[in-house]
Every structure is written in C-alpha cells, then in structure tokens.
Amino acid sequence: MLMEYIIQALKGAINLIFTLDPEVSTVVSTSLQLSLTSTVLAAIIGTPLGIMITKFDFTGKHFLNTILNTLLSLPTVVLGLLVFSFISRRGVFGEWGLLFTMRGIIIGQVLLILPIIIALVRNAIHDVDEKMYKTAVSLGATGTQQFRLLLSEARYGIIGALITGFGRVVGEVGVSMMLGGNIKGYTRTITTAIAMETNKGRFSFGLALGIILLSISFIINYIIYYFQSGEFK
Amino acid sequence: MKNIILEANNIKKRYDKEAVLDLDNIKIFESAFNFLIGPNGSGKTTLLNILSLVDTDFKGEVIYKGQPVKKVNFDLLDLRRNFSVIWQNPYLFKGSVASNIALPLKLRNVKEDEIASRVENIAKKLEITNLLNKKSDELSGGERQKTSIARSLITNPEILFIDEPNISLDYQSTQYFNDLFLRLTSEGTTILLITHDLYQINNFAEYITILNDGKVVKSGSDIELDY
C-alpha cells in the first residue's frame, strides 16, 4: 500500500518535471535567481576579503579567523531571525520594506554564505606555496602580475568556494522562509515550497522539487569534486 | 682578473631576532663561474636571495656595476629582469611545461609568435621537447628541474643564480648542465652557483666564496677548501 503510494507519487513527480509544470518551473526559477544573485554578491564582497585576510597582518586577525570558522556552521534560522529583527517593520531598516521580498532573502543569503566564501578563499590563497611569490619575483613579475599569478594558482580553490556558497544557499530553508514569507510566485523557493506543499498533502509536487534540488546538489558536488581534484586543467 | 659585476657590502639580515647574515663583502665577477659554498644553514640561499634582488629587505648595499642599487635610482624590476634564478626545489605554475617556460617572456610582454619560437628553441637545446605538452604536476623531480632551468635561461639573463640544482638530476643530466653552464660563462653569462658538489668545485670554479655562520670566511680564485 505504502509502496504503491510512493510509486504513484514518484510517477506524478516525474510527470511534473518532464511536462515543465508552470508552478514547478516558477519555484525553480525563483530559487536559481535568488541563489545566483546572492552568490555573485557574496563573491564580489567575500573574495577580496578572503585574499586580504590571508595576505595582510593586522591586530585581531586570529580572532577574526576564529569568528569566521564559527560562522561557517551558523544555523539558517538564527541568521533569519537576526536579519528579521533588522528589516521587520519595527526594525532599524523597517522603513525600507525589505521583509517578504526577494531583496530581503538575498540580504540574508549573502550574510549566510559570506563567511563560507571568505573562509574558503582564505584557505585557497593560503594553500598557494610560499615559493610561488619568490619564483614570480625572480621571473620578473610586477606587483600586479604577482597578484594575477596568485589568483591563477588559487583559481580552483576560489571557484570551489563560490560553488560551495551557491550549494549552501540553494538548499537553505530558514532564511528564505523567515525573510521571504514563502509567497507563491514571488518568494517561494524550492525548499520552502517542499516544506509547505508536502504539509498540504501534495506529495508528488514536493517530490518533484526534491528530485530537482537533489539533481542541482549532485551537479554542484560533481563540479566541486573536479575543481578540487584539479581535473580542470 | 675579471670585472666585478655585482658586489655586496655590510649585509645584515635577520629572521625574527636571529642574525642569519652578517658579512662584510662579497664580489661576483663578470662572465665567470662564481661559486658560493658553505655548510648547511650558513646563509647561502639567504645571500642568493639578496644578491638576485628577490629579497630587498636587508641592511647594507648591493652594488651593480659600481652603483648601489638602492641609492642610485635603479628600476629594481628592470634590474631584476636581467637576472634569473634556478632554485633548489623549483616551483612550477599550474599548466603545461611550455606555459611555464614561456612565463618570463609573457611577463615582459613579448609577442606570442616570438615566445613560441623561443620556447621551442630552448626546449630543443635542453632536449626537453617531449615534455612541452605535459602538465607541470605530472613531471618527475628531474623533469621539473629541467623545466625550471629552461624557464630561467629563456630570457638570456646577464647573471644566473643557481641554488644546488643537482639534487633532482641524474648523473647524465648533471654532466649536461655542467657543460651548459660552462658554455654560458664562456659566452658572457655570469653565474653564481651554490653547491656542495666537489667535482663541480674542483673543475669549474673560477671564484669561490666560502660562507660560514652568515659570514664570509674565505674568498678568492684559488683557496684551500677546508671548511
């Protein structure tokens, strides 16, 4: 009986995916838009910060690194709660009307993956052998050329950091739920839709989105694996 | 006696609070096979870094053709581009052997077709044409060293600094490079070689500086090797 229910749901889910169901498509498209925007913004902010933290010595560097490492495992609902307190109507930025908008979700998601991108870029830069700098100088590289060589040597690690950040936001639920409000056709993402629609009894719909999310996750991990193993050379 | 091309006076270098170099004077002679020898930890590589201008954080002065490089308005980058260094454990950049060898020319904005022809020529000269398309991380220790030697020679440097290159090379390759370096000095290249190899010292050294504990203990063209 249960098996039959699951098989029926699976058939329904596959049908929804391959017929490009408009509701499924909208949810997936919203999720991807949000995740890509958040990742690009976090990359623009986080990549230079990760490089600076590695290359410059300053007071409190050790403390900052400890904070960064702690934030790597920040629960999404805690972050959602924190940002909510700032952008809700009574919050400091309440007047800006960010709550239950895509911009609100993006702010939360950027804050969520910023520590991940900074920390992973920091590690990627740190992993570049010290001998690289000496070699670059001895080969006659200018300061700018040395920096470009550094980025080039760390490129697999940096790209891996960005993909990991994307993977984190596309699969998060806490920030999207608390700051987006799960509004149909507007702020409903794959994860919030799965949570809601499954509760409403639309198991096939939830399963279709689950399969899509799992596929995205698989692709992301596949790409990360290749970048980290240095296959893309 | 050959001309002095590079000289260093009153060089002091510290790592943390420990002095690793404290030497009065060292001279490098033009178009000659200069040797820098001494026990492990005597400061040879640190001195090489300073003389090759890879490390400019030191006290004292380096004099190039009679002019202090720090005081006279030398463009350090231009000067550094006259030099090349072959490191003991060379760092190769990600990518092919060809792209590694081409890198110094790319950094000098040499045209692509000229780069291609010079890479091919140097690879032929060093008999490493078969390696050109290999990835740098697929190379053996000896192949890495040969690639780094090709990369250092492609700019036809005026002064070539070499830090114990034999470690990864087999006997045949060592002999080959000994002959090559000897030929380069006869063609006008100045070489400063750090080595422990008595064969090289006995057969090729024109000028020898012996370093111990960060100080020059002996130097000259004909000195007793007793350190």
HADDOCK unambig.tbl for C-alpha pairs under 7 A between the chains (distance, minus, plus):
assign (segid A and resid 131 and name CA) (segid B and resid 91 and name CA) 6.14 0.50 0.50
assign (segid A and resid 132 and name CA) (segid B and resid 91 and name CA) 6.14 0.50 0.50
assign (segid A and resid 134 and name CA) (segid B and resid 54 and name CA) 6.56 0.50 0.50
assign (segid A and resid 135 and name CA) (segid B and resid 91 and name CA) 6.64 0.50 0.50
assign (segid A and resid 137 and name CA) (segid B and resid 54 and name CA) 6.02 0.50 0.50
assign (segid A and resid 138 and name CA) (segid B and resid 54 and name CA) 5.76 0.50 0.50
assign (segid A and resid 138 and name CA) (segid B and resid 84 and name CA) 6.30 0.50 0.50
assign (segid A and resid 138 and name CA) (segid B and resid 85 and name CA) 6.25 0.50 0.50
assign (segid A and resid 139 and name CA) (segid B and resid 84 and name CA) 6.67 0.50 0.50
assign (segid A and resid 139 and name CA) (segid B and resid 104 and name CA) 5.37 0.50 0.50
assign (segid A and resid 140 and name CA) (segid B and resid 77 and name CA) 6.46 0.50 0.50
assign (segid A and resid 140 and name CA) (segid B and resid 80 and name CA) 6.21 0.50 0.50
assign (segid A and resid 140 and name CA) (segid B and resid 81 and name CA) 5.06 0.50 0.50
assign (segid A and resid 140 and name CA) (segid B and resid 104 and name CA) 6.65 0.50 0.50
assign (segid A and resid 140 and name CA) (segid B and resid 107 and name CA) 6.80 0.50 0.50
assign (segid A and resid 141 and name CA) (segid B and resid 107 and name CA) 5.87 0.50 0.50
assign (segid A and resid 153 and name CA) (segid B and resid 93 and name CA) 6.89 0.50 0.50
assign (segid A and resid 153 and name CA) (segid B and resid 94 and name CA) 6.39 0.50 0.50
assign (segid A and resid 233 and name CA) (segid B and resid 95 and name CA) 6.55 0.50 0.50
